[in-house]
Amino acid sequence: MTSLFDNPADRPLAEQLRPASLEEVVGQGHLLAPTAPLGRMLAAGRLASVILWGPPGCGKTTIARLLAERVGLYFEPLSAVFSGVADLRKVFDAAEKRKQTGRSTLLFVDEIHRFNRAQQDGFLPFVENGTVVLVGATTENPSFELNGALLSRCQVLVLHRLDDAALDLLLARAEGVLGRPLPLDTDARAAMRAMADGDGRYLLNLAEDLAALPPEPVLDPAGLAGAVQRRAPAYDKDREGHYNLISALHKSLRGSDTDAALYWMARMLEGGEDPLFIARRLTRFAVEDIGLADPGAVTQAIAAWDVFERLGSPEGELALAQLVIYLGTAPKSNAAYMAYKAARKAAKTTGSLMPPAHILNAPTRMMKDLGYSKGYQYDHDDPDGFSGQNYFPDGMERTRFYRPVERGFEREIRKRLEYWDRLRTKKGG
């Protein structure tokens, strides 16, 4: 039976350019160099079970196949998307028979995170007794998607998205196979790399589409956009990308890098994130990281949230951008946030201490007889408007929870606290 791709030139370009050796793999030198984790394993002639974690099109499948070839293991590929328990049993049975003949098996499981926890447990005995060397591939964070028992038996290796240098090398190889340069000017080549977004397979598929075009005219970025379908940026708002980008936005704001914060918010919105999720997170930032250094920050946050709900997208997104600029340029303080954390900790450790009797109301005769409200000083009757009395529980020392910073409005608050501290000392409170 003949294959559709018996003639190598008929195979897809990405398949024609699939590396024939580990030395041809681009962009993953941090794993494959002689002193890198996989490089050291290969030098020792022994391969341990690993999880390859990386974005699409970075070479996970290719690396697994070439590792098997390099150390002489039988390569058994399996996709978790299309496989179940019965398929796993067949694979393990075949691997055990193979082991009896003196040959070991590299079991490559693509999208290993698709197996549930019970199925993942099924790998454990066969990995432990050496029936298979497991190489799992995943685009998802293994610490979220794989169970601890399996992770403890595998080394997690992180593959990088392909950088511009690696993508340029792939384009040069593609043009070598095609026998001619692609009809792109310098700016269009840069735009093509941006479209690929670190995905080598996607880049080569684009190159194959462009190879069908005549050599003239040479395309600029606008011509390239008209010739190929631009894909949305990689962003899964239900998984790790969601948390990575909101973390980048929050930390950029905390670092007062307004431009970076605008970029990360735009990335999230372009990826389809719910703008109201961003509005909620920005409001949280206003109270957690700015607080009373600029009391207007939370007002701005609620206003921007309200504007978005009234205008909707895309006009309402401008209100979110304006809020990001305000928050990024505002003075920062987490003093109120830390004060509340400290107060909560004290509340948990001090138990059920009663308030001092003098600040308790005494609506009944019995309560008065017990000393409730006795000795209470009405602050407004004091010439300073401040009695200096103790309001902490009896038996608990006065504790300073809130420590305002010397920035923004908290500088003024600090002066007020110092003023009351002096009065309290003067009045013996």
N, C-alpha and C positions, 0 to 999 in steps of 0.2 A: 504493500500500500504506500503510495507516494504522499508526501506532505505538501500542503499549500505553499510552504516556504522551503522546498527542497533547494531552490536556487537562493544562495545567501543574499543576493541583491534584492530578492523579493521580500525579505523579512523586514519588519518595521525597523526604522533607524535606531531606536533605543535598544532593540535586540541585537542589531549588528554591532553596536558599540559597547555591548555589555563586556566589562573587563574579563580578560582571559587569565589574569593573574592578580594577586593582591597588590603588586607593584603598580598596576594600572588604575587602582581605585583612587579617586580624587576626593580631597576634602576631609579625610579621616586619618591623617597622619598621627594625630594624638592617640590613636588606638593601635595603628599598624606599624609605627616606627619601631626599630629594633629595641629601644628602651621602653616602649609603650606596653600596656597590658597584653594585647594580643601578640605583639611582636615577641615579648618574653615567653609566652606560652609556646609559640611556634619554634623558637630557638631551642626550647627544652623538649620539643617533639611531643608535647602532651597538651591536650585541650580540655579545659574545665567547662562546666555548664555555665552559660552566660545568658543574660537578657540584653538584647540590643534595643535601646530606646532612642528613637529619633523621629524626625518629621518624615512625611512621604518623600520618596525620590532621593533619599540620601545614600542608598546602597546597602540596606540591611540584608535583603535576600541574596544579593551578589556576594557580599562578604561571607555569609554563612556557607554558600556553595563552595567558594574558593577555600575556606578554612577546611572543609571536609576533604577537598582534593589535596591540600598541602600536607595534611597529616594522615592521609590514606584511610579515611573513614567512609563508610557507605552513607550516601546523602539521601535522607528520607524526608521529603517536604510534605507539610501538612498545613492546611488552612483551617483555623478555628472557626471561620465563618461557615464552612461547608462540612464540618466534621462533628461527630458525636462520640459517645462512649464506645460504640461498636467499632468505629474506625480506629480509635486508640488501642483497643484490644488487639486488633489485627496487626497494627504497627508494632506493638510490644511483643506479640508472639513471634513475628518475623525477626525482630531484633534479637530475641533470645536464641532462636535457631541459628542466626548469623553468628552470634557470639560463640556458640559451641564449635563453629568451624574456624574460630580464631579471628573473625573480623568484627570490629565494633561499628556502631551506627551513630551518626550525627542526625538527631531528629530536629528538623527545623520547623517550628510552629509559627506561622505568620498570624499576626493579630491575636497573640496568645491571651490578651486580656478579654477576649470574647468568651473564653471558657469560664464557667462559673466556678465558685470556690471548691465544690465537691469534685468537679472534673480536674481542677488543678491539683487537688490532693492525690489524684490517681497517678500523677507523674512521679511522686516522691519515691516509692520503692525502686522504681526502675532507674531513677537518677542515682540513688544511693548505692545500688549494687553494681552500677556501671554498665547496665544493659544498654543504656543510651547516654550519649552526651547531648544534653538539651541546649539548643540555641533558640530562644524565643525572640520574636520581633514584636514591638509594640510602638504605637504612636502616642500612647497614653502613659501618664505617670505611673510607673510600676508600684510605687508605695501606696497608691490609691486603688489600683486595679488587681494586683496580685496578692495572694495571701502570704502571711509571714513565713510559713513553713517552706514554701517554694522559694521565696526570696532568700532565705537563709542558706539555701543550697546552690544558689546561683550568684554570679557576680554581675551587677548591673553596669553596663557600659553605655555611655551617652554619646550618640552620634550627632554631629553638628549639621545644621542646614548648610548647603553648599554656598560658599562665599563667592564674590565676583570673580576671583582668580580661578576657582574651580569651575565655575560656569563658563568662563572664557575658554578654558582648556577643553571642555566638552564641545563648545561651539567650533573650536579649531579642528578637533577630531571629526566632527560631523562634516565640516567643509572638506576635510581630506577624503572622507568616504564618498561624498557627493561629487568631488572633483571640481568644485567651483565655489567661490564665496557666495554667501547669502546676499541678496539685494538690499542691504541695510547700510545706512550711514552710521557714523560713530554714535550719535545720539540715539538712534533707533536700536542699536545693539545694547546700549545701556538700558533703554526702556524694555527691551526683551528680557534682559536679566531681571529687571524689577518685576515683570509679569510672572516669571518663573518662581519668584519668591523662595529661592533656595532649593527648589525641586528639580533635580537633574532630568528625571524622566519627562516632566512637563516641558522643560526647555527643549529636549530633543524632539518631542512631538510637535512643538511649534516650528522647530527648524525643518522638520519634514514637510509641514504645511507650506512653509515659505519656499522650499526647494522646488515646488511646482510652479512658482511664479517666474516670469521672464526676467532676465538679468537687468533689464531696464524697464521702468525707471527705478533708481535706487530709492528706497523708502526712507522717509524721515519718521519721527515718532507718530505723527498724525496718520501717515500712510500705513504704518505698522498696525495701529489701533483699528484702522478700517479693514485691514487684511485678515486679522485674526480675532478671535473672541477673547476678550480680557476676562480673567476670572477674578472673583472676589478674594480679598486677602484671607489667608488661613486664620480662622477664628471660630472656635466652637464655644458658643456661649453657655453650654451646659457642662463644660469640662475644664481641664487645667488652663487652657488659653484664657478663659474668662477670668480666673483668679490671678493669673500672671499679669494681665494687662491692667486690671483694677488695682493691683498692688503697685504696678509701675506708675499709674496715675497718682495714687495716694502718696507714694514716697517722693515723687517729683514735686508735688505741692509742698510736702513737708520740708523739702530741700530748697524751697522758694525758686525752683526752676520752672517759671511760668510757660516758657516755650515748649519744654519737654512735656509738661502736663497737657498742654493743648494738643500736642501730637498724639499722646496715648489716648486721650478722649476721642480724638478723630478716628484713630484706629478702631476703637471699640464701636463707635457709631457706624463706621463704614462696614464693619463686620456683622452688623445687625443686632447689636446689643440694645436692650430696652432702655431708652433715655431716662425713664423714671428710676431704674436701678442706679444709674449714674447720679441722678439728682439726690437720691437717698444717701449715696456714699459721700457726695460732696457736702451734704448737710451734716453727716457724721464728722467729716473732717473739720468743719467749721467749729464744732463744739469740742472735739478731741484735741486738735492740733493748733487752734488759734485761741479759742475760749475767750477769756476776758482781756487778752492782749488787744483785741478789737471786737468789742461786743456787737458791732454792726455786721460781723461776718455771718452769724446765724440768721440775721434778718435778711441779708442779701441772699442766703441760700434758700430760705423759705420763699422769698419773692421770685427767684429764678424758677423754682419748682412750680410755683403757682402760674407763672407766665407760660411755662411749657405746657401745663395742663390746659391752659386757655387757648394757646395758639396751635399746639400740636407740632408735628414735624412737616417741613424742615425749618419753618420760621422760629419755632420755640427753641431749636438747638442753639441759636445765637444767644439766648438768655443763659444757657449752660456754659457757653464759651465765655461770656462776660463774667459769670460767676467764677470760672476757673482762673481768669485773670485777676479778679479781686482777691481770691483766696491765695493765689501764688504770690502776690505782692504784699499781702498783709503781714504784720508782725506775728511771730509764732510763739505759742506757749502751750504746754500741756499741763500747766500747774493745776488747773481746775480738775482735769482728768486724774492726775496723780493724787490730788487731795481726796477725791471721792474714793479711789482705790484704797488709800490709807485708812480712811474713815470706815470703809466696809470691813477691812481687816480688823480694825480695833473693835468694831461692833460684834464680830464673830468671836473674838477672843475674850471680851469682857462679859459675855453672857447677858444676864438679865438685871444688871445694876439699875437701881431705881434713880430717877432724877432727884436732885436735892430737894428737901421738903419745902424750902422757901419759894420754889418756883412752881409748886403744885397748887392748883385751885382748891378751894375749900368750900364747896357748896352746902355741906351739911355740918351740923354741930359736932358730930363725932370726928369728922376730918379736921376741924379746927382744934379739937382737943388733942388730936394726934400730932399737931404742929404743922399741918399743911398751911402753906402761904405765910407762916410766921417769919417775920424779918424781911419779907420781900420789899425791895426798894424800887419804886416806879421810876424808871429812867428819865421820863420827861419832867419829873419834879426836880431832878438834879440840875444845878446851874450849868453843867457841861453837857446835859442830855445823855449822861453816861454814868451809871452807878458803879461799874467795875466789879459787880458781884460775880461769884462763881456759878457757872451753869453746867459744869460737868458733874457726873455722878459722884457722890461721896465715895472716897476710896480710890478714885481714878485721878491721876495727875493730869493737869492741863497739857494738852498735846497740840502741837502745831501741825495741822494737816496741810493747810494751803500755804504755799510759799510762792508768791507771785514773782515773776521775772522782772528785770529792769528793761522791759521792752513794751512799746505801745502803751495802751491804757493801763496795763498792769503796773506800770511805774507809778501812776497816780494812786492805784489801789494800795500799793506797798506803803506809800506815804501815810495813807489813812490807817492802815494796820499799825504802823509804827506809832502814830499819834495815840491810838487807843491803848497800845501797850504801855506807853508812858503814863497815861492817865490811870491805867489799872494798877501800875506799880505805885503811883502817888497815893491812890485810894486804898492800897493794901489788899487789892483783890487777887 
